[in-house]
Amino acid sequence: MIIKKAEPASGTVRVTFSLPKDEPAEPVWVVGDFNDWTESANQLQARSNGRRSAAVSVPVGARVVFRYRTASGHWFDDDGADTYEANPHGSHNAVVFT
């Protein structure tokens, strides 16, 4: 699940990436152009609502390219992305427009 919330005072949009707490049953990071594809930068944290999430703020009108990565190195996408595009690794990346 992806939630976008405008932050008018700062001219940004807060993008929250959210997954079920135990699916997959290992730590997960959201990795993308917003963190220079740094695999350890944005780990999803458990929340009281039974999910886990991480949020980033990006400029209004940004195009956010990302994927999820598990602790075991498995990469996967979010079904809630706005679109998908091919990447140079032979698979694809998820894209969200703010």
Residue, then its C-alpha position, 0 to 999 in steps of 0.5 A: m500500500i502506498i499513501k501520498k499526503a501533500e505537505p503544502a507548507s514545505g512544497t513536498v509530498r509525504v509518501t508512505f510505503s506500507l506492507p503487512k507486518d509479517e509478509p514477507a516474514e523478514p526485514v524489508w527496506v524500501v529502496g529507490d531514487f529518493n535514497d540513491w538506491t541505498e539498500s539499508a536506508n529506509q527499513l519498514q518499521a512495525r506499527s500498531n495497526g498490524r502493518r510496517s511502513a517507512a515514509v519519505s518526503v519528496p517534492v510535489g510533482a516528483r516521479v519516485v522510482f523504487r522497489y522493496r528488498t528483503a534481508s535475504g536479498h529478494w527484490f519485489d514491487d508494490d501492487g499499489a504503484d502508479t506504473y512500472e518500468a524496465n530496469p537494467h537488471g532484467s526486471h522492472n521498478a515501481v513508479v509513483f507520481t506525486 
